[in-house]
C-alpha cells in the first residue's frame, strides 16, 4: 500500500518545482527583454541625433561629427554607426575602418531591423577579444531622400552582468526550492504525527469496544472520519443491543406456548379418549403456530439487522413506482389517486426486500382506508429526511393514535386484516435507526411520518 505522506510529498514537491521553473523562466525572460529594449531605445535616440546632424548642401551630404556624442569619435569605444545616403557612406571614427556587417533593409519605406554581429577587437586588461554588438538598423526620410542608419553598441558587459544574475537567481531559486521542500516534508511529518494517538486508540478499540476520541483535537478532515466511525460503531451497538433484546424477548415469548404444550401432553397421559385427543391436537397446533410466528418475526428482524442494505438497495425511482402500480392493480375496485411529491432521496439506503415490505404495508394501509386520494411526500431538514404518507380516509381518534402501531390492533374490526401491518412498519423503521410518528392528516385521514438520518 502506498504511503499517503509519500504521495503528498511527491505531488507537492513537483508542484513547487513547476512553479519555481515557471517563475524563473518568466523572471529571466522579462529582465533580458527589458534590458534589450532599454539598449534599443538608446540606439534609436542616437540614430535620431545622427540624422539631425546630417545636412544636405550643394547636392552633397555632410555629417557634423562635432555635435555627436564624443564616444563615437573614440577608436574601439564599443559605440559605432554607419550612415548610407545616396551614394555616400559615413562611418563613425570609433569603427577605425572595421568592416561592420551591414545587411540590406528591404524597400525604400521607413523600417527597422535588430540583429547581433561581431565588432572590432578590443583590449580588456591583458585580454583581446572580439565583442558582440547589438545593431539597430533603420531607414528614415530626410529632404525626400532615404537614409539608412546602422547604430551599434557593445552589449557584452550587459550580457555578462545578466549571465551572472541568471546564475545567482538560479542558485537562489534552487536553494529556496530545497528549503521549501524540506519545510513541506517537515510539516507533513508533523501533521501525520498528530494521527499517532488516533491509531493507538483504534487499536485499543478491539479490547475496549469504545471510541473515546475527542474529534476537536484533530483536523476537520479527520474529525469527519472519526464522526462517521463513531456513528458506525453506535449503529453496530444498537444492532447488537437489539439482537440481544430480541433473543430475550423470543425466549420469554416461547416460554408460555411451551409450558402450555407440556401441560397438554400431561393431559394426554391422564385422559387419552378420542374426544380429548382431537381437542389436544387443536391446542397443540395453535401453540405451534404461535411459536412459528414468533420465530418468523425474530428471523425477519435478524435479517434486517444484517449488512443486506449494502448488497441490494431499494430504488425509489423504479421500485417505488412499481410498488404503487402493483397496489393500484390490487385495488382496481377503488378509484384512488396517488400523488407522489418527492424527488431523488439523498443518503437513504434501504435493502430492497425491506423497502417493499415497509412501503408496501404503508400504502396497503392507506389504500384500505382512503376514499379517493393518497399523498406521498418528502422533507429534508438538516440531516433528517422525512417520508410522509397521508390519506383522506376516516382517520382515527386521539386515543387510537397511541395504540395504532401495536401488533394486532385494529381500528375497525369489520375491515379485513390481521392488524400487524403498521407494527411491521415500526419494526423496520427502528431497524434502520429511524422514527415513526402518527398524526391527523389535513386530508381528513391518517398521517404517517417516517424520519431517517441521512449520514
C-alpha positions as CSV (number, residue, x, y, z in Angstrom):
1,X,0.0,0.0,0.0
2,X,1.4,3.4,-1.0
3,X,2.1,5.9,1.7
4,X,-0.2,8.9,1.7
5,X,2.6,11.1,3.2
6,X,4.9,10.0,0.3
7,X,2.3,10.7,-2.3
8,X,1.6,14.2,-0.9
9,X,5.4,14.9,-0.7
10,X,5.9,13.9,-4.3
11,X,2.9,15.9,-5.6
12,X,3.6,19.0,-3.6
13,X,7.3,18.7,-4.5
14,X,6.5,18.5,-8.2
15,X,4.1,21.4,-7.9
16,X,6.7,23.6,-6.2
17,X,9.3,22.7,-8.8
18,X,7.0,23.5,-11.7
19,X,6.0,26.8,-10.1
20,X,9.6,27.8,-9.5
21,X,10.7,26.8,-13.0
22,X,7.9,29.0,-14.4
23,X,8.8,31.8,-12.1
24,X,12.5,31.5,-13.0
25,X,11.8,31.5,-16.8
26,X,9.4,34.4,-16.6
27,X,11.9,36.5,-14.5
28,X,14.9,35.8,-16.7
29,X,13.0,36.4,-19.9
30,X,11.5,39.6,-18.6
31,X,14.8,41.0,-17.4
32,X,16.6,40.2,-20.6
33,X,13.8,41.7,-22.7
34,X,13.6,44.9,-20.6
35,X,17.4,45.3,-20.8
36,X,17.4,44.8,-24.6
37,X,14.6,47.2,-25.0
38,X,16.5,49.8,-23.0
39,X,19.6,49.5,-25.2
40,X,17.5,49.6,-28.4
41,X,15.7,52.7,-27.1
42,X,19.0,54.4,-26.6
43,X,20.3,53.4,-30.0
44,X,17.1,54.7,-31.5
45,X,17.7,58.1,-29.9
46,X,21.3,58.1,-31.1
47,X,20.1,57.4,-34.7
48,X,17.7,60.4,-34.4
49,X,20.6,62.5,-33.3
50,X,22.8,61.4,-36.2
51,X,20.0,62.2,-38.7
52,X,19.6,65.6,-37.1
53,X,23.3,66.3,-37.7
54,X,23.2,65.1,-41.3
55,X,22.9,68.1,-43.7
56,X,22.5,68.4,-47.5
57,X,24.5,71.1,-49.2
58,X,25.0,71.5,-52.9
59,X,23.6,68.0,-53.6
60,X,26.1,66.5,-51.2
61,X,25.6,65.3,-47.6
62,X,27.7,66.4,-44.7
63,X,27.8,64.9,-41.2
64,X,28.6,67.2,-38.3
65,X,30.7,65.0,-36.0
66,X,31.3,67.7,-33.6
67,X,27.8,67.7,-32.3
68,X,27.6,63.9,-31.9
69,X,28.4,62.0,-28.8
70,X,32.2,62.0,-28.2
71,X,32.2,58.3,-27.7
72,X,31.6,57.8,-31.4
73,X,34.9,59.5,-32.0
74,X,37.0,57.2,-29.8
75,X,38.5,54.2,-31.5
76,X,37.0,50.9,-30.5
77,X,34.8,52.6,-27.9
78,X,32.1,50.0,-28.3
79,X,29.7,52.5,-29.8
80,X,29.5,52.7,-33.6
81,X,27.4,53.8,-36.5
82,X,27.3,53.7,-40.3
83,X,25.1,56.0,-42.4
84,X,24.3,55.4,-46.1
85,X,22.5,58.1,-48.1
86,X,22.5,58.4,-51.9
87,X,26.0,57.2,-52.9
88,X,27.7,58.4,-49.8
89,X,28.6,56.4,-46.6
90,X,29.6,57.9,-43.3
91,X,31.3,55.8,-40.6
92,X,32.0,56.7,-37.0
93,X,35.6,57.3,-36.2
94,X,35.2,54.6,-33.4
95,X,35.0,51.9,-36.1
96,X,38.6,52.5,-37.1
97,X,37.9,51.2,-40.6
98,X,36.4,48.0,-39.3
99,X,34.0,46.4,-41.8
100,X,30.8,46.2,-39.9
101,X,28.3,43.6,-41.2
102,X,25.5,45.6,-42.8
103,X,22.5,43.7,-44.2
104,X,20.3,45.5,-46.6
105,X,16.9,46.7,-45.5
106,X,14.1,45.9,-47.9
107,X,12.2,48.7,-49.7
108,X,12.5,52.4,-49.6
109,X,9.9,53.0,-46.8
110,X,11.0,53.6,-43.2
111,X,11.5,50.3,-41.4
112,X,13.7,48.8,-38.7
113,X,15.9,45.7,-38.1
114,X,17.7,44.5,-35.0
115,X,20.5,41.9,-35.1
116,X,23.8,40.9,-33.5
117,X,27.2,40.9,-35.1
118,X,30.9,40.9,-34.1
119,X,32.6,44.2,-33.5
120,X,36.3,45.3,-33.8
121,X,38.9,43.9,-31.4
122,X,39.1,45.4,-28.0
123,X,41.7,45.2,-25.3
124,X,40.5,44.5,-21.8
125,X,43.5,44.3,-19.5
126,X,45.7,41.6,-21.0
127,X,42.9,40.1,-23.0
128,X,42.0,40.9,-26.6
129,X,38.5,39.9,-27.6
130,X,36.0,40.5,-30.4
131,X,32.8,41.7,-28.7
132,X,29.2,41.1,-29.7
133,X,27.4,44.2,-31.0
134,X,23.7,44.8,-30.8
135,X,22.8,46.7,-34.1
136,X,19.8,48.8,-34.6
137,X,19.2,49.4,-38.3
138,X,16.6,51.7,-39.7
139,X,15.5,53.7,-42.7
140,X,14.5,57.3,-42.4
141,X,13.4,60.1,-44.8
142,X,15.1,63.5,-44.9
143,X,14.9,66.0,-47.7
144,X,12.9,63.5,-49.6
145,X,15.8,61.1,-49.6
146,X,16.1,57.7,-47.9
147,X,18.8,57.4,-45.2
148,X,19.9,54.1,-43.9
149,X,21.5,54.0,-40.5
150,X,23.2,51.3,-38.5
151,X,23.8,52.2,-34.9
152,X,25.6,49.5,-32.8
153,X,26.7,49.1,-29.2
154,X,28.8,46.5,-27.5
155,X,26.4,44.9,-25.1
156,X,28.9,42.2,-23.9
157,X,29.2,43.8,-20.4
158,X,25.4,43.9,-20.0
159,X,25.2,40.3,-21.2
160,X,27.9,39.2,-18.7
161,X,26.0,41.0,-15.9
162,X,22.8,39.3,-17.0
163,X,24.5,35.9,-17.1
164,X,25.8,36.5,-13.5
165,X,22.3,37.5,-12.5
166,X,20.9,34.3,-14.1
167,X,23.3,32.1,-12.2
168,X,22.7,33.9,-8.9
169,X,19.0,33.9,-9.3
170,X,19.0,30.3,-10.4
171,X,21.1,29.3,-7.3
172,X,18.9,31.3,-5.0
173,X,15.8,29.7,-6.6
174,X,17.3,26.2,-6.2
175,X,18.2,26.8,-2.6
176,X,14.8,28.2,-1.8
177,X,13.2,25.3,-3.6
178,X,15.2,22.8,-1.5
179,X,14.3,24.7,1.7
180,X,10.6,24.8,0.8
181,X,10.6,21.0,0.0
182,X,12.3,20.2,3.3
183,X,9.9,22.6,5.2
184,X,6.9,21.0,3.4
185,X,8.2,17.5,4.3
186,X,8.6,18.5,7.9
187,X,5.1,20.0,8.0
188,X,3.6,16.8,6.6
189,X,5.5,14.6,9.1
190,X,4.4,16.8,12.0
191,X,0.8,16.7,10.7
192,X,0.8,12.9,10.4
193,X,2.3,12.5,13.8
194,X,-1.0,14.0,15.2
195,X,-2.7,10.9,14.0
196,X,-0.5,8.6,16.1
197,X,-2.8,8.8,19.2
198,X,-5.7,8.0,16.9
199,X,-4.0,4.9,15.6
200,X,-3.3,3.8,19.2
201,X,-6.9,4.4,20.3
202,X,-8.3,2.5,17.3
203,X,-6.1,-0.5,18.2
204,X,-7.5,-0.3,21.8
205,X,-11.0,-0.4,20.3
206,X,-10.6,-4.1,19.8
207,X,-10.5,-4.6,23.6
208,X,-12.5,-1.7,25.0
209,X,-15.3,-1.6,22.3
210,X,-15.5,2.1,23.0
211,X,-14.3,5.0,20.8
212,X,-13.0,7.6,23.4
213,X,-11.6,10.1,20.9
214,X,-12.1,13.9,21.1
215,X,-12.5,14.8,17.4
216,X,-11.9,18.5,18.2
217,X,-8.2,17.7,18.7
218,X,-7.9,16.6,15.0
219,X,-8.1,18.4,11.7
220,X,-11.5,18.9,10.2
221,X,-11.0,16.2,7.5
222,X,-10.0,13.6,10.1
223,X,-12.7,14.7,12.5
224,X,-15.4,13.9,9.9
225,X,-14.0,10.4,9.6
226,X,-14.0,10.0,13.4
227,X,-17.6,11.1,13.5
228,X,-18.5,8.6,10.7
229,X,-16.7,5.8,12.6
230,X,-18.5,6.8,15.8
231,X,-21.8,6.7,14.0
232,X,-21.0,3.2,12.5
233,X,-20.0,1.9,16.0
234,X,-23.2,3.3,17.5
235,X,-25.2,1.6,14.8
236,X,-23.4,-1.7,15.4
237,X,-24.0,-1.2,19.2
238,X,-27.7,-0.6,18.6
239,X,-27.9,-3.7,16.4
240,X,-26.2,-5.8,19.0
241,X,-28.4,-4.5,21.7
242,X,-31.5,-5.1,19.5
243,X,-30.3,-8.6,18.8
244,X,-29.8,-9.4,22.5
245,X,-33.2,-7.9,23.3
246,X,-34.8,-9.9,20.6
247,X,-33.3,-13.1,21.8
248,X,-34.5,-12.3,25.3
249,X,-38.0,-11.4,24.0
250,X,-38.1,-14.6,22.0
251,X,-37.0,-16.7,25.0
252,X,-39.7,-15.2,27.2
253,X,-42.4,-15.4,24.5
254,X,-41.6,-19.1,23.8
255,X,-42.0,-20.0,27.5
256,X,-45.8,-19.6,27.5
257,X,-46.6,-21.8,24.5
258,X,-44.0,-24.4,25.5
259,X,-45.4,-24.6,29.1
260,X,-48.9,-25.0,27.6
261,X,-47.6,-27.7,25.3
262,X,-46.2,-29.6,28.2
263,X,-49.5,-29.2,30.1
264,X,-51.3,-30.6,27.1
265,X,-49.0,-33.6,27.0
266,X,-49.7,-34.2,30.7
267,X,-53.5,-34.1,29.9
268,X,-53.0,-36.8,27.2
269,X,-51.4,-39.0,29.8
270,X,-54.4,-38.6,32.1
271,X,-57.1,-38.7,29.5
272,X,-56.5,-40.5,26.2
273,X,-60.1,-40.5,24.9
274,X,-60.8,-39.8,21.3
275,X,-62.6,-36.5,22.0
276,X,-59.8,-35.4,24.3
277,X,-57.2,-36.2,21.6
278,X,-58.9,-34.0,19.0
279,X,-59.1,-31.1,21.4
280,X,-55.5,-31.5,22.4
281,X,-54.4,-31.7,18.7
282,X,-56.1,-28.4,18.1
283,X,-54.5,-26.8,21.1
284,X,-51.1,-28.1,20.1
285,X,-51.5,-26.7,16.6
286,X,-52.4,-23.3,18.0
287,X,-49.3,-23.2,20.2
288,X,-47.0,-24.5,17.5
289,X,-48.4,-21.8,15.2
290,X,-47.7,-19.1,17.8
291,X,-44.1,-20.5,18.2
292,X,-43.7,-20.4,14.4
293,X,-44.9,-16.8,14.1
294,X,-42.6,-15.7,16.9
295,X,-39.6,-17.3,15.3
296,X,-40.5,-15.9,11.9
297,X,-40.8,-12.4,13.4
298,X,-37.4,-12.6,15.1
299,X,-35.8,-14.1,11.9
300,X,-37.1,-11.1,10.0
301,X,-35.6,-8.7,12.5
302,X,-32.3,-10.6,12.3
303,X,-32.2,-10.2,8.5
304,X,-33.0,-6.5,8.8
305,X,-30.1,-6.0,11.2
306,X,-27.6,-7.7,8.9
307,X,-25.5,-6.0,6.2
308,X,-28.0,-6.7,3.4
309,X,-28.5,-2.9,2.5
310,X,-25.1,-2.9,1.0
311,X,-26.0,-5.8,-1.4
312,X,-29.3,-4.9,-2.9
313,X,-30.8,-1.4,-2.4
314,X,-34.4,-0.2,-2.8
315,X,-34.5,2.2,-5.7
316,X,-37.0,5.0,-5.1
317,X,-37.2,5.9,-8.7
318,X,-38.1,2.5,-10.1
319,X,-39.1,0.1,-7.2
320,X,-41.4,2.7,-5.6
321,X,-43.3,3.3,-8.8
322,X,-43.5,-0.5,-9.3
323,X,-45.0,-0.8,-5.8
324,X,-47.6,1.9,-6.5
325,X,-48.6,0.3,-9.8
326,X,-49.0,-3.2,-8.1
327,X,-51.2,-1.8,-5.4
328,X,-53.3,0.0,-7.9
329,X,-53.9,-3.2,-9.8
330,X,-54.8,-5.0,-6.5
331,X,-57.3,-2.2,-5.7
332,X,-58.9,-1.7,-9.1
333,X,-62.3,-1.6,-7.4
334,X,-61.3,1.7,-5.8
335,X,-60.9,5.0,-7.7
336,X,-57.9,6.3,-5.7
337,X,-55.5,8.9,-7.0
338,X,-51.9,8.5,-5.7
339,X,-49.9,11.8,-5.7
340,X,-46.1,11.5,-5.2
341,X,-44.2,14.7,-4.3
342,X,-40.6,13.8,-3.8
343,X,-37.5,13.7,-6.0
344,X,-34.3,11.7,-5.5
345,X,-33.9,10.9,-1.8
346,X,-30.3,11.7,-0.6
347,X,-28.4,9.5,1.8
348,X,-31.3,7.0,2.4
349,X,-30.2,3.4,1.9
350,X,-32.8,0.5,2.4
351,X,-32.5,-3.1,1.4
352,X,-34.8,-3.9,-1.5
353,X,-37.0,-6.5,0.3
354,X,-37.2,-4.3,3.4
355,X,-38.3,-1.4,1.2
356,X,-41.0,-3.4,-0.5
357,X,-42.3,-4.6,2.9
358,X,-42.0,-1.2,4.6
359,X,-43.7,0.9,1.9
360,X,-46.0,-1.9,0.8
361,X,-47.5,-2.1,4.3
362,X,-47.8,1.7,4.4
363,X,-49.5,2.0,1.1
364,X,-51.7,-1.0,1.7
365,X,-52.9,0.6,4.9
366,X,-53.6,3.8,3.1
367,X,-55.5,2.0,0.2
368,X,-57.5,0.2,2.8
369,X,-58.9,3.4,4.4
370,X,-58.6,6.1,1.7
371,X,-61.7,7.3,-0.1
372,X,-60.1,8.9,-3.2
373,X,-56.7,10.4,-2.5
374,X,-53.3,9.3,-1.2
375,X,-50.4,11.8,-1.0
376,X,-46.8,10.7,-0.6
377,X,-44.2,13.5,0.0
378,X,-40.7,14.1,1.5
379,X,-39.0,16.8,3.5
380,X,-35.3,17.3,4.2
381,X,-34.3,19.3,7.3
382,X,-30.6,19.4,8.2
383,X,-29.5,15.8,8.2
384,X,-33.0,14.3,8.8
385,X,-35.1,13.0,5.8
386,X,-38.8,12.6,6.4
387,X,-41.1,10.5,4.3
388,X,-44.8,11.3,4.7
389,X,-47.8,9.2,3.7
390,X,-51.4,10.7,4.1
391,X,-54.9,9.6,3.1
392,X,-58.3,11.1,3.0
393,X,-59.9,8.2,4.9
394,X,-62.0,8.4,8.1
395,X,-58.9,8.6,10.3
396,X,-58.6,7.5,13.9
397,X,-59.3,9.0,17.3
398,X,-56.8,10.6,19.5
399,X,-56.8,7.6,21.8
400,X,-56.2,5.2,18.9
401,X,-53.1,7.2,17.8
402,X,-51.1,5.7,20.6
403,X,-52.3,2.2,20.1
404,X,-52.3,2.0,16.3
405,X,-48.8,0.6,16.0
406,X,-49.4,-2.2,18.5
407,X,-49.4,-5.7,17.0
408,X,-52.9,-6.9,16.4
409,X,-54.6,-3.5,16.9
410,X,-57.5,-3.0,14.5
411,X,-59.3,0.4,14.5
412,X,-62.3,-1.2,12.7
413,X,-63.0,-4.9,13.3
414,X,-65.3,-5.0,10.2
415,X,-62.4,-4.2,7.9
416,X,-60.4,-7.3,6.7
417,X,-56.8,-7.6,8.1
418,X,-54.7,-9.0,10.8
419,X,-53.6,-5.8,12.5
420,X,-49.9,-6.4,12.1
421,X,-49.0,-4.2,9.1
422,X,-48.1,-1.0,10.9
423,X,-46.3,-2.9,13.7
424,X,-44.1,-4.4,10.9
425,X,-43.5,-0.9,9.6
426,X,-42.5,0.2,13.1
427,X,-40.0,-2.7,13.4
428,X,-38.5,-1.9,10.0
429,X,-38.1,1.8,10.8
430,X,-36.5,1.2,14.1
431,X,-34.1,-1.3,12.5
432,X,-32.8,1.5,10.3
433,X,-32.5,3.8,13.3
434,X,-35.5,5.8,12.2
435,X,-38.6,7.1,14.0
436,X,-42.2,6.9,13.1
437,X,-45.0,9.4,14.1
438,X,-48.8,9.1,13.7
439,X,-51.0,12.1,13.5
440,X,-54.1,13.5,11.9
441,X,-53.8,14.5,8.2
442,X,-55.2,17.7,6.7
443,X,-56.8,15.4,4.1
444,X,-59.0,14.0,6.9
445,X,-57.4,10.6,7.4
446,X,-54.2,9.3,9.0
447,X,-50.8,10.9,8.5
448,X,-47.7,8.6,8.9
449,X,-44.3,10.3,9.1
450,X,-41.0,8.4,8.9
451,X,-37.8,10.2,9.9
452,X,-34.4,8.8,8.9
453,X,-30.9,10.3,9.4
454,X,-29.0,10.9,6.2
455,X,-25.5,10.2,7.5
